[in-house]
Amino acid sequence: MGFYSRHILPRLLDGAMSAKPIGYQRRKVVPRAEGRVLEIGFGSGHNLPYYDPKKVEHLWALEPAAEMRARAAERVAASPIELEYLGLSGEQIPLDDNSADTILITYTMCTIPDVMKALSEMRRVMKPTGRMIFCEHGEAPDADVQLWQRRITPVWKAIGGGCHVGRQIPKLIRDAGFKVEDMETMYLPGTPRFAGFNYWGSASKG
């Protein structure tokens, strides 16, 4: 891991994930989490203030990057929620089958190298009665924006920690065996259109 990945990228990601439009999205989805919660791509802890402590029994925070966990320290210290770090990637979730009541994933599916393997792992550890809560950016509905997404992705991946701006989020979720129960979409105001089309909602184990 080079200087950029250790020192520059964590600051860029922390700043980008602090944007107000993204905060509004978190407010829509994070309070839906309940029971024993597994958050995929915990990052620097931006979701923490939006959890309902009365509904969350335990939080597993999966975040492989030590630099991001360090940046989350203040938010973790200020939260009343019982939190346990898991230091592996989404493709290797160190939990037993049927462990989590809720899987929460926000703005993370775009960066996971083997996203289908990670989704398979999420489905494995989610209880049969559990629910995945998601909020992701991905493929836009407009052909001209899709064209820019394809053009910019190689550069965006290099500077954005592997971020793919045009992944087909609903298809990925369904192909992994989940059933999408509810979903909304829109371009986030104040964000570049090529990176600003959002999908959010919930899915069951199917």
MINU-378123 format. One record per atom (N, C-alpha, C): y, x, z; residue in three letters; residue number from 1. Coordinates in steps of 0.05 Angstrom, whole numbers, plus 32768, in hexadecimal, padded with zeros to 4 digits. Each point is the difference from the previous one (the first is absolute). Layout:
N
{{Y X Z} ALA NUM}
...
This chain:
206
{{7FE8 8011 8000} MET 1}
{{8018 7FEF 8000} MET 1}
{{8019 8012 8000} MET 1}
{{8012 7FFB 7FEC} GLY 2}
{{8017 8011 7FFD} GLY 2}
{{8018 7FF8 8011} GLY 2}
{{8016 800F 7FFD} PHE 3}
{{8018 7FFB 800F} PHE 3}
{{800B 7FE4 7FFB} PHE 3}
{{7FFF 7FF8 7FE6} TYR 4}
{{800B 7FE6 7FF9} TYR 4}
{{7FF1 7FEA 800F} TYR 4}
{{7FE5 8001 8000} SER 5}
{{7FEF 7FEC 800C} SER 5}
{{8003 7FFF 801E} SER 5}
{{8004 8018 800C} ARG 6}
{{8002 8002 801D} ARG 6}
{{801C 7FF8 800B} ARG 6}
{{8015 8008 7FF2} HIS 7}
{{801B 7FFE 800B} HIS 7}
{{8013 7FED 7FF2} HIS 7}
{{7FFD 7FFD 7FE5} ILE 8}
{{8013 7FF0 7FF1} ILE 8}
{{7FF5 7FE3 7FFC} ILE 8}
{{7FE7 7FFE 7FF7} LEU 9}
{{7FF5 7FE6 7FFB} LEU 9}
{{8000 7FED 8018} LEU 9}
{{7FF8 8009 8018} PRO 10}
{{8001 7FEE 8017} PRO 10}
{{801C 7FF4 8005} PRO 10}
{{8014 8010 7FFD} ARG 11}
{{801C 7FF6 8004} ARG 11}
{{8007 7FEC 7FEA} ARG 11}
{{7FF8 8006 7FE7} LEU 12}
{{8006 7FED 7FEA} LEU 12}
{{7FF2 7FE6 8004} LEU 12}
{{7FE7 8001 8008} LEU 13}
{{7FF1 7FE7 8004} LEU 13}
{{800B 7FF0 8018} LEU 13}
{{8007 800E 8015} ASP 14}
{{800B 7FF3 8017} ASP 14}
{{801A 7FF1 7FF9} ASP 14}
{{8011 800E 7FF1} GLY 15}
{{8019 7FF4 7FF7} GLY 15}
{{7FFC 7FE8 7FEE} GLY 15}
{{7FEE 8003 7FEC} ALA 16}
{{7FFB 7FEA 7FED} ALA 16}
{{7FF4 7FE8 800E} ALA 16}
{{7FEE 8004 8013} MET 17}
{{7FF3 7FEA 800E} MET 17}
{{8013 7FF3 8015} MET 17}
{{8018 800C 8004} SER 18}
{{8013 7FF4 8012} SER 18}
{{8013 7FED 7FF2} SER 18}
{{7FFE 7FFD 7FE5} ALA 19}
{{8012 7FF0 7FF1} ALA 19}
{{7FFF 7FE3 8009} ALA 19}
{{8017 7FF3 8000} LYS 20}
{{8002 7FE4 800B} LYS 20}
{{7FEE 7FEC 7FF1} LYS 20}
{{7FFF 8001 7FE5} PRO 21}
{{7FEE 7FED 7FF2} PRO 21}
{{7FE3 8003 8009} PRO 21}
{{7FF7 8018 8005} ILE 22}
{{7FE5 8004 8009} ILE 22}
{{7FFD 7FF6 801D} ILE 22}
{{8014 8004 8010} GLY 23}
{{8000 7FF5 801B} GLY 23}
{{7FFD 7FE1 8000} GLY 23}
{{800E 7FF3 7FEE} TYR 24}
{{7FFD 7FE3 7FFE} TYR 24}
{{7FE4 7FF8 7FF9} TYR 24}
{{7FF3 8010 7FEF} GLN 25}
{{7FE4 7FFA 7FF8} GLN 25}
{{7FED 8004 8018} GLN 25}
{{8005 8015 800F} ARG 26}
{{7FEF 8004 8018} ARG 26}
{{8002 7FE9 8013} ARG 26}
{{8018 7FF5 8003} ARG 27}
{{8005 7FEA 8012} ARG 27}
{{7FEF 7FE7 7FF7} ARG 27}
{{7FFB 7FFE 7FE7} LYS 28}
{{7FF0 7FE9 7FF6} LYS 28}
{{7FE2 8002 8006} LYS 28}
{{7FF6 8019 8000} VAL 29}
{{7FE3 8003 8001} VAL 29}
{{7FF5 800B 801A} VAL 29}
{{800D 8013 800C} VAL 30}
{{7FF5 800D 8018} VAL 30}
{{7FFB 7FEE 8017} VAL 30}
{{8012 7FEC 8006} PRO 31}
{{7FFA 7FEE 8017} PRO 31}
{{7FE7 7FF0 7FFD} PRO 31}
{{7FF4 7FFF 7FE8} ARG 32}
{{7FE8 7FF1 7FFC} ARG 32}
{{7FE7 800E 800B} ARG 32}
{{8003 801A 8005} ALA 33}
{{7FE9 800F 800A} ALA 33}
{{7FF9 7FF8 801C} ALA 33}
{{7FE5 7FFE 8006} GLU 34}
{{7FF8 7FF8 801A} GLU 34}
{{7FE5 800C 8007} GLU 34}
{{7FFA 8000 801A} GLY 35}
{{7FE6 800A 800A} GLY 35}
{{7FFF 801F 7FFE} GLY 35}
{{7FE9 800A 7FF8} ARG 36}
{{7FFC 801D 7FFC} ARG 36}
{{8009 8006 7FE4} ARG 36}
{{8016 800F 7FFD} VAL 37}
{{800D 8004 7FE7} VAL 37}
{{7FFC 801D 7FF6} VAL 37}
{{7FF9 8003 7FE7} LEU 38}
{{7FFF 801A 7FF3} LEU 38}
{{8017 8001 7FEC} LEU 38}
{{8013 8012 8004} GLU 39}
{{8015 8004 7FED} GLU 39}
{{7FFA 8019 7FEE} GLU 39}
{{7FFF 7FFB 7FE6} ILE 40}
{{7FFA 8015 7FED} ILE 40}
{{801A 800D 7FF7} ILE 40}
{{8002 801B 8003} GLY 41}
{{8018 800D 7FF8} GLY 41}
{{8017 7FFB 8014} GLY 41}
{{7FFB 8006 8019} PHE 42}
{{8014 7FFB 8015} PHE 42}
{{801A 800E 7FFB} PHE 42}
{{7FFF 8017 7FF3} GLY 43}
{{8019 800F 7FFA} GLY 43}
{{800F 8008 8019} GLY 43}
{{801A 7FFA 7FFF} SER 44}
{{8012 8007 8017} SER 44}
{{8005 7FE8 8012} SER 44}
{{7FEF 7FEC 7FFE} GLY 45}
{{8000 7FEA 8013} GLY 45}
{{8015 7FEA 7FFB} GLY 45}
{{8008 7FFC 7FE7} HIS 46}
{{8015 7FEC 7FFB} HIS 46}
{{7FF7 7FE4 8005} HIS 46}
{{7FE6 7FFB 8000} ASN 47}
{{7FF6 7FE4 8006} ASN 47}
{{8000 7FF9 801D} ASN 47}
{{8000 8014 8011} LEU 48}
{{7FFD 7FFB 801D} LEU 48}
{{8013 7FEB 800C} LEU 48}
{{801A 8001 7FFA} PRO 49}
{{8012 7FED 800C} PRO 49}
{{7FFB 7FE3 7FF8} PRO 49}
{{7FF0 7FFC 7FEB} TYR 50}
{{7FFC 7FE5 7FF6} TYR 50}
{{7FE6 7FF3 800A} TYR 50}
{{7FEF 800F 800D} TYR 51}
{{7FE8 7FF4 800C} TYR 51}
{{8007 7FED 8017} TYR 51}
{{7FF0 7FEC 8003} ASP 52}
{{8003 7FEE 8017} ASP 52}
{{7FED 800A 8016} ASP 52}
{{800B 800D 8015} PRO 53}
{{7FEF 800C 8015} PRO 53}
{{7FED 7FEB 800E} PRO 53}
{{8008 7FE7 7FFF} LYS 54}
{{7FF0 7FEB 800D} LYS 54}
{{7FE7 7FFA 7FF0} LYS 54}
{{8000 8007 7FE6} LYS 55}
{{7FEA 7FFA 7FEE} LYS 55}
{{7FEE 8018 7FFB} LYS 55}
{{800A 8018 8005} VAL 56}
{{7FF0 8018 7FF9} VAL 56}
{{7FF2 800B 8018} VAL 56}
{{7FE6 8001 7FFF} GLU 57}
{{7FF0 800B 8016} GLU 57}
{{7FFE 801E 7FFF} GLU 57}
{{7FFD 800B 7FE8} HIS 58}
{{7FFE 801D 7FFD} HIS 58}
{{8008 8007 7FE4} HIS 58}
{{800D 8017 7FFC} LEU 59}
{{8009 8009 7FE6} LEU 59}
{{7FF4 801B 7FF9} LEU 59}
{{7FF0 8001 7FEB} TRP 60}
{{7FF7 8019 7FF5} TRP 60}
{{8014 8008 7FEA} TRP 60}
{{800C 8017 8003} ALA 61}
{{8014 8009 7FED} ALA 61}
{{7FF4 8016 7FEF} ALA 61}
{{7FF8 7FF9 7FE8} LEU 62}
{{7FF3 8014 7FEE} LEU 62}
{{8015 800F 7FF1} LEU 62}
{{8003 801A 8005} GLU 63}
{{8014 8011 7FF3} GLU 63}
{{7FF6 801D 8000} GLU 63}
{{7FF8 800A 7FE8} PRO 64}
{{7FF5 801B 7FFF} PRO 64}
{{8015 8016 8002} PRO 64}
{{801A 7FFA 7FFB} ALA 65}
{{8014 8016 8000} ALA 65}
{{800C 8004 801B} ALA 65}
{{7FFC 8018 800B} ALA 66}
{{800A 8007 801B} ALA 66}
{{801F 7FFE 8000} ALA 66}
{{800C 8007 7FE9} GLU 67}
{{801D 7FFF 7FFE} GLU 67}
{{800B 7FE4 8004} GLU 67}
{{7FF2 7FEC 7FF4} MET 68}
{{8009 7FE5 8003} MET 68}
{{7FFB 7FF6 801C} MET 68}
{{7FEA 8008 800C} ARG 69}
{{7FFB 7FF7 801C} ARG 69}
{{8015 800B 8013} ARG 69}
{{8009 8019 7FFA} ALA 70}
{{8016 800C 8011} ALA 70}
{{801A 7FF0 7FFD} ALA 70}
{{8005 7FF7 7FE8} ARG 71}
{{8019 7FF1 7FFB} ARG 71}
{{7FFF 7FE4 800D} ARG 71}
{{7FE7 7FF7 8005} ALA 72}
{{7FFD 7FE6 800D} ALA 72}
{{8002 8000 801E} ALA 72}
{{8001 8018 800C} ALA 73}
{{7FFE 8003 801D} ALA 73}
{{8013 7FEE 8010} ALA 73}
{{8019 7FFF 7FF8} GLU 74}
{{8013 7FF0 800F} GLU 74}
{{7FFA 7FE2 7FFE} GLU 74}
{{7FF8 7FF7 7FE8} ARG 75}
{{7FFA 7FE4 7FFD} ARG 75}
{{7FE7 7FF9 8010} ARG 75}
{{7FEC 8012 8001} VAL 76}
{{7FE8 7FFB 800F} VAL 76}
{{8006 7FFE 801E} VAL 76}
{{8011 8013 8009} ALA 77}
{{8008 8001 801D} ALA 77}
{{800E 7FE6 8008} ALA 77}
{{800F 7FF4 7FEE} ALA 78}
{{8010 7FE8 8006} ALA 78}
{{7FF0 7FE6 7FFE} ALA 78}
{{7FE8 8002 7FF5} SER 79}
{{7FF1 7FE7 7FFC} SER 79}
{{7FED 7FFA 8017} SER 79}
{{7FFE 7FE6 8007} PRO 80}
{{7FEE 7FF8 8016} PRO 80}
{{7FE3 7FFD 7FF7} PRO 80}
{{7FFB 8004 7FE6} ILE 81}
{{7FE5 7FFB 7FF5} ILE 81}
{{7FEE 8018 8005} ILE 81}
{{7FE7 7FFA 8008} GLU 82}
{{7FEC 8015 8004} GLU 82}
{{7FF8 800B 7FE5} GLU 82}
{{8005 801A 7FFC} LEU 83}
{{7FFD 800C 7FE5} LEU 83}
{{7FEC 8017 8002} LEU 83}
{{7FEF 8002 7FEC} GLU 84}
{{7FEC 8016 7FFE} GLU 84}
{{8002 800B 7FE3} GLU 84}
{{8006 801A 7FFE} TYR 85}
{{8002 800C 7FE5} TYR 85}
{{7FE4 8006 7FF5} TYR 85}
{{7FFD 7FFB 7FE6} LEU 86}
{{7FE9 8009 7FF0} LEU 86}
{{800B 8013 7FEB} LEU 86}
{{7FF7 8019 8002} GLY 87}
{{800C 8015 7FEF} GLY 87}
{{7FF2 8005 7FE6} GLY 87}
{{7FF2 7FEC 7FF5} LEU 88}
{{7FF3 8004 7FE6} LEU 88}
{{800D 7FEE 7FEB} LEU 88}
{{7FF7 8003 7FE7} SER 89}
{{800C 7FF1 7FEA} SER 89}
{{7FF3 7FE4 7FFF} SER 89}
{{800C 7FEF 7FEF} GLY 90}
{{7FF5 7FE5 7FFC} GLY 90}
{{7FE4 7FFF 7FF5} GLY 90}
{{7FF9 8016 7FF2} GLU 91}
{{7FE5 8001 7FF5} GLU 91}
{{7FEA 8007 8014} GLU 91}
{{8009 8007 8019} GLN 92}
{{7FED 8008 8015} GLN 92}
{{800A 7FF3 801A} GLN 92}
{{7FFB 7FE7 8004} ILE 93}
{{800A 7FF2 8018} ILE 93}
{{7FEB 8004 8016} ILE 93}
{{8007 800E 8016} PRO 94}
{{7FEC 8006 8015} PRO 94}
{{7FFC 7FE9 8014} PRO 94}
{{7FF9 7FE8 7FF6} LEU 95}
{{7FFB 7FE9 8010} LEU 95}
{{7FE5 7FF4 7FF9} LEU 95}
{{7FF4 7FF2 8012} ASP 96}
{{7FE7 7FF2 7FFB} ASP 96}
{{8005 7FE8 7FEE} ASP 96}
{{7FEB 7FF6 7FF4} ASP 97}
{{8002 7FE8 7FF0} ASP 97}
{{800A 7FE9 8011} ASP 97}
{{8010 7FEE 7FF4} ASN 98}
{{8009 7FE7 800D} ASN 98}
{{800F 8006 801A} ASN 98}
{{8012 8014 7FFF} SER 99}
{{800F 8008 8018} SER 99}
{{801B 7FF2 8003} SER 99}
{{800D 7FFB 7FE9} ALA 100}
{{801C 7FF8 8001} ALA 100}
{{8004 7FE2 7FFA} ALA 100}
{{8011 7FF3 800F} ASP 101}
{{8008 7FE5 7FFA} ASP 101}
{{8014 7FFE 7FE9} ASP 101}
{{8011 8014 7FFF} THR 102}
{{8015 8001 7FEC} THR 102}
{{8002 801C 7FF4} THR 102}
{{8001 8001 7FE5} ILE 103}
{{8007 8019 7FF2} ILE 103}
{{801C 7FFC 7FF6} ILE 103}
{{8012 8012 8007} LEU 104}
{{801C 7FFF 7FF7} LEU 104}
{{8005 8018 7FEE} LEU 104}
{{8009 7FFB 7FE7} ILE 105}
{{8007 8015 7FEE} ILE 105}
{{801A 7FFA 7FF2} ILE 105}
{{8014 8012 8004} THR 106}
{{801A 7FFC 7FF4} THR 106}
{{8009 8019 7FF2} THR 106}
{{8006 7FFE 7FE7} TYR 107}
{{800B 8016 7FF0} TYR 107}
{{7FEF 8019 8002} TYR 107}
{{7FE6 7FFC 7FFE} THR 108}
{{7FED 8016 8003} THR 108}
{{7FEC 8001 7FEA} THR 108}
{{7FF8 7FE9 7FF5} MET 109}
{{7FEC 7FFE 7FEB} MET 109}
{{8008 8011 7FE8} MET 109}
{{8019 8004 7FFC} CYS 110}
{{800A 800F 7FE9} CYS 110}
{{7FF9 801E 8001} CYS 110}
{{7FFC 800A 8018} THR 111}
{{7FFD 801D 8003} THR 111}
{{7FE3 8009 8006} THR 111}
{{7FEE 7FED 8005} ILE 112}
{{7FE4 8008 8006} ILE 112}
{{7FF2 8009 7FE7} ILE 112}
{{7FF6 8019 8000} PRO 113}
{{7FF3 800A 7FE7} PRO 113}
{{7FE9 7FEF 7FF6} PRO 113}
{{7FED 7FFA 8011} ASP 114}
{{7FE9 7FEF 7FF8} ASP 114}
{{8004 7FE5 800E} ASP 114}
{{8011 7FEF 7FF4} VAL 115}
{{8008 7FE7 800E} VAL 115}
{{7FE9 7FED 8002} VAL 115}
{{7FEE 8000 7FEC} MET 116}
{{7FE9 7FED 8002} MET 116}
{{7FED 8007 8017} MET 116}
{{7FFC 801A 8004} LYS 117}
{{7FEF 8009 8016} LYS 117}
{{800E 7FF8 801B} LYS 117}
{{801A 8004 8001} ALA 118}
{{800F 7FF9 8019} ALA 118}
{{7FFE 7FE2 8005} ALA 118}
{{8003 7FEF 7FEB} LEU 119}
{{7FFE 7FE3 8004} LEU 119}
{{7FE4 7FF8 8008} LEU 119}
{{7FEC 800E 7FF6} SER 120}
{{7FE5 7FFB 8008} SER 120}
{{7FFC 8006 801E} SER 120}
{{800C 8016 8009} GLU 121}
{{7FFF 8007 801C} GLU 121}
{{800E 7FEB 8011} GLU 121}
{{8017 7FF7 7FF7} MET 122}
{{800E 7FEB 800F} MET 122}
{{7FEF 7FE7 8002} MET 122}
{{7FF3 7FF8 7FEB} ARG 123}
{{7FEF 7FE9 8001} ARG 123}
{{7FE9 8004 8013} ARG 123}
{{7FF5 8018 8000} ARG 124}
{{7FE9 8006 8012} ARG 124}
{{8008 7FFD 801D} ARG 124}
{{8017 800A 8008} VAL 125}
{{8008 7FFF 801D} VAL 125}
{{800D 7FE6 8008} VAL 125}
{{8006 7FEF 7FED} MET 126}
{{800D 7FE6 8008} MET 126}
{{7FEA 7FEC 8007} MET 126}
{{8006 7FF1 8015} LYS 127}
{{7FED 7FEC 8009} LYS 127}
{{7FFD 7FEA 7FEB} LYS 127}
{{7FE9 7FF2 7FFF} PRO 128}
{{7FFD 7FEA 7FED} PRO 128}
{{8015 7FEB 8002} PRO 128}
{{800B 7FFC 8018} THR 129}
{{8015 7FEC 8004} THR 129}
{{801C 800D 7FFF} THR 129}
{{8001 8019 7FF9} GLY 130}
{{8019 800F 8000} GLY 130}
{{8011 7FFA 7FE8} GLY 130}
{{8017 800E 7FFF} ARG 131}
{{8013 7FFC 7FEB} ARG 131}
{{800E 801A 7FF9} ARG 131}
{{8004 8005 7FE7} MET 132}
{{8011 8015 7FF7} MET 132}
{{801C 7FF5 7FFB} MET 132}
{{8014 800D 800C} ILE 133}
{{801C 7FFA 7FFB} ILE 133}
{{800C 8017 7FEF} ILE 133}
{{800B 7FF9 7FE9} PHE 134}
{{800A 8016 7FEE} PHE 134}
{{801C 7FFB 7FF7} PHE 134}
{{800E 8015 7FFB} CYS 135}
{{801B 8000 7FF3} CYS 135}
{{8002 801A 7FF1} CYS 135}
{{8000 7FFE 7FE5} GLU 136}
{{7FFE 8018 7FEF} GLU 136}
{{8013 7FFC 7FE8} GLU 136}
{{8008 8017 7FF5} HIS 137}
{{800D 7FFF 7FE6} HIS 137}
{{7FEC 8008 7FEB} HIS 137}
{{8004 7FF5 7FE7} GLY 138}
{{7FEC 8006 7FEC} GLY 138}
{{800A 7FF7 7FE4} GLY 138}
{{7FEC 7FFA 7FEF} GLU 139}
{{8006 7FF9 7FE4} GLU 139}
{{8013 7FE9 7FFE} GLU 139}
{{8016 8004 7FF1} ALA 140}
{{8014 7FEB 7FFC} ALA 140}
{{7FF6 7FEC 7FEB} ALA 140}
{{800A 7FE7 7FFF} PRO 141}
{{7FF7 7FEC 7FED} PRO 141}
{{800D 8003 7FE4} PRO 141}
{{8015 8010 7FFF} ASP 142}
{{800F 8003 7FE7} ASP 142}
{{7FF8 8018 7FF0} ASP 142}
{{7FFB 7FFC 7FE6} ALA 143}
{{7FF5 8016 7FEF} ALA 143}
{{8012 8018 7FFF} ALA 143}
{{801B 7FFC 8000} ASP 144}
{{8012 8017 7FFE} ASP 144}
{{7FFF 8010 801A} ASP 144}
{{7FFD 7FF3 8017} VAL 145}
{{7FFE 800E 8019} VAL 145}
{{7FE5 800F 8002} VAL 145}
{{7FEB 7FF3 7FF7} GLN 146}
{{7FE5 800D 7FFF} GLN 146}
{{8001 8019 7FF0} GLN 146}
{{800F 8000 7FEA} LEU 147}
{{8002 8018 7FEF} LEU 147}
{{800D 8016 8010} LEU 147}
{{8015 7FFB 800E} TRP 148}
{{800D 8014 8011} TRP 148}
{{7FEE 8009 8016} TRP 148}
{{7FF0 7FEE 800B} GLN 149}
{{7FEE 8008 8015} GLN 149}
{{7FEB 8014 7FF6} GLN 149}
{{7FF6 7FFB 7FE8} ARG 150}
{{7FEC 8013 7FF5} ARG 150}
{{800E 801B 7FFA} ARG 150}
{{8018 7FFF 7FF6} ARG 151}
{{800E 8019 7FF9} ARG 151}
{{8007 8011 8019} ARG 151}
{{8008 7FF2 8015} ILE 152}
{{800B 800F 8017} ILE 152}
{{7FEB 8008 8015} ILE 152}
{{7FE8 7FF3 7FFF} THR 153}
{{7FEC 8005 8014} THR 153}
{{7FF8 801D 8004} THR 153}
{{7FFC 8010 7FEA} PRO 154}
{{7FF8 801C 8005} PRO 154}
{{8015 8010 8010} PRO 154}
{{8019 7FFC 7FFA} VAL 155}
{{8016 800D 800F} VAL 155}
{{8002 7FF5 801C} VAL 155}
{{7FFF 7FE5 8002} TRP 156}
{{8002 7FF3 801A} TRP 156}
{{7FEA 8008 8013} TRP 156}
{{7FE8 8003 7FF5} LYS 157}
{{7FE9 800A 8011} LYS 157}
{{8006 801B 800C} LYS 157}
{{800C 8011 7FEF} ALA 158}
{{8005 801C 8009} ALA 158}
{{8014 8001 8016} ALA 158}
{{8015 7FEF 7FFF} ILE 159}
{{8015 8002 8014} ILE 159}
{{7FFC 7FEC 8017} ILE 159}
{{7FEE 7FEC 7FFC} GLY 160}
{{7FFD 7FEA 8013} GLY 160}
{{7FE6 8000 800F} GLY 160}
{{7FF3 8017 8002} GLY 161}
{{7FE7 8001 8010} GLY 161}
{{7FE9 7FF2 7FF3} GLY 161}
{{7FFF 7FFF 7FE5} GLY 162}
{{7FEA 7FF4 7FF2} GLY 162}
{{8004 7FE3 7FFA} GLY 162}
{{8018 7FF5 8003} CYS 163}
{{8006 7FE4 7FFC} CYS 163}
{{7FFD 7FF8 7FE2} CYS 163}
{{7FEF 7FEC 7FFC} HIS 164}
{{7FFD 7FF3 7FE6} HIS 164}
{{8011 7FE6 8000} HIS 164}
{{8014 7FFE 7FEF} VAL 165}
{{8012 7FE9 8002} VAL 165}
{{7FF5 7FE7 7FF2} VAL 165}
{{7FEB 8003 7FF0} GLY 166}
{{7FF7 7FE9 7FF1} GLY 166}
{{7FE4 7FF7 8005} GLY 166}
{{7FF5 8004 8018} ARG 167}
{{7FE5 7FF7 8006} ARG 167}
{{7FFF 7FE1 8001} ARG 167}
{{7FE9 7FF5 7FF6} GLN 168}
{{7FFC 7FE3 7FFF} GLN 168}
{{7FF5 7FF7 801B} GLN 168}
{{8012 7FFB 8012} ILE 169}
{{7FF9 7FFB 801C} ILE 169}
{{7FED 7FE8 8004} ILE 169}
{{8006 7FE8 7FF5} PRO 170}
{{7FED 7FEA 8004} PRO 170}
{{7FE4 8005 7FF5} PRO 170}
{{7FFF 800D 7FE8} LYS 171}
{{7FE6 8006 7FF4} LYS 171}
{{7FF0 8014 8011} LYS 171}
{{800E 8014 800A} LEU 172}
{{7FF2 8014 8011} LEU 172}
{{7FF4 7FF2 8019} LEU 172}
{{800F 7FEF 800C} ILE 173}
{{7FF7 7FF2 8018} ILE 173}
{{7FE8 7FEE 7FFA} ILE 173}
{{8002 7FF1 7FEA} ARG 174}
{{7FE9 7FEF 7FF8} ARG 174}
{{7FE8 8010 7FF7} ARG 174}
{{8004 8015 7FF1} ASP 175}
{{7FEA 8010 7FF7} ASP 175}
{{7FF0 800D 8017} ASP 175}
{{800E 8004 8017} ALA 176}
{{7FF3 800C 8017} ALA 176}
{{7FF0 7FEB 8010} ALA 176}
{{8000 7FE7 7FF8} GLY 177}
{{7FF1 7FEB 800D} GLY 177}
{{800F 7FEE 8013} GLY 177}
{{801B 8004 8001} PHE 178}
{{8010 7FEF 8011} PHE 178}
{{8008 7FE6 7FF0} PHE 178}
{{8006 7FEC 800F} LYS 179}
{{800A 7FE7 7FF4} LYS 179}
{{801D 7FFD 8008} LYS 179}
{{8012 8000 7FED} VAL 180}
{{801D 7FFD 8006} VAL 180}
{{8005 7FE3 8008} VAL 180}
{{800A 7FFC 8018} GLU 181}
{{8004 7FE5 800B} GLU 181}
{{801C 7FF6 7FFA} GLU 181}
{{8014 8011 8002} ASP 182}
{{801B 7FF9 7FFA} ASP 182}
{{800F 8019 7FF7} ASP 182}
{{8012 7FFD 7FED} MET 183}
{{800F 8017 7FF6} MET 183}
{{801B 7FF7 7FF4} MET 183}
{{8014 8010 8005} GLU 184}
{{801A 7FFC 7FF4} GLU 184}
{{8008 8019 7FF2} GLU 184}
{{8012 7FFE 7FED} THR 185}
{{8009 8017 7FF1} THR 185}
{{801E 7FFE 7FFA} THR 185}
{{800D 8017 7FFD} MET 186}
{{801B 8001 7FF7} MET 186}
{{8009 801D 7FFD} MET 186}
{{8015 8004 7FF0} TYR 187}
{{800E 801A 7FFF} TYR 187}
{{8011 8002 8019} TYR 187}
{{7FFE 8015 800F} LEU 188}
{{8011 8004 8018} LEU 188}
{{801C 8006 7FF7} LEU 188}
{{8014 7FF2 800B} PRO 189}
{{801C 8007 7FF9} PRO 189}
{{8007 801B 800A} PRO 189}
{{8011 800E 7FF1} GLY 190}
{{8009 801A 8009} GLY 190}
{{7FED 8017 7FFC} GLY 190}
{{7FEA 7FFB 7FF1} THR 191}
{{7FEC 8015 7FFA} THR 191}
{{7FFD 8002 7FE2} THR 191}
{{7FF8 8018 7FF6} PRO 192}
{{7FFB 8003 7FE3} PRO 192}
{{7FEA 7FED 7FF7} PRO 192}
{{8004 7FF3 7FEA} ARG 193}
{{7FEC 7FEC 7FF7} ARG 193}
{{7FE5 800D 7FFB} ARG 193}
{{7FFF 8019 7FF7} PHE 194}
{{7FE6 800C 7FFA} PHE 194}
{{7FF0 8004 801A} PHE 194}
{{800D 8001 8017} ALA 195}
{{7FF2 8004 8019} ALA 195}
{{8004 7FE9 8014} ALA 195}
{{800C 7FEA 7FF6} GLY 196}
{{8009 7FEC 8013} GLY 196}
{{7FF2 7FE5 7FFE} GLY 196}
{{7FEA 7FFE 7FF0} PHE 197}
{{7FF3 7FE6 7FFF} PHE 197}
{{7FEC 7FFE 8016} PHE 197}
{{8003 7FED 8012} ASN 198}
{{7FEF 7FFE 8018} ASN 198}
{{7FEC 7FE9 7FFF} ASN 198}
{{7FE9 8005 800C} TYR 199}
{{7FEC 7FEC 8005} TYR 199}
{{7FFB 7FFF 801E} TYR 199}
{{8000 7FE8 800C} TRP 200}
{{7FF9 7FFF 801C} TRP 200}
{{7FF1 7FE6 8006} TRP 200}
{{7FED 8002 8014} GLY 201}
{{7FF1 7FE9 8007} GLY 201}
{{7FE8 8008 8011} GLY 201}
{{7FEA 7FF1 7FFE} SER 202}
{{7FE9 8005 8010} SER 202}
{{7FE6 7FFC 7FF0} SER 202}
{{7FEB 800C 8009} ALA 203}
{{7FE6 7FFD 7FF2} ALA 203}
{{7FE9 8000 8015} ALA 203}
{{7FEC 7FF1 7FFA} SER 204}
{{7FE8 7FFE 8012} SER 204}
{{7FEA 8012 7FF4} SER 204}
{{7FEA 8002 800E} LYS 205}
{{7FEB 8012 7FF8} LYS 205}
{{7FF1 7FF6 7FE7} LYS 205}
{{8002 7FE6 7FFA} GLY 206}
{{7FF5 7FF6 7FE7} GLY 206}
{{7FE2 7FFC 8001} GLY 206}
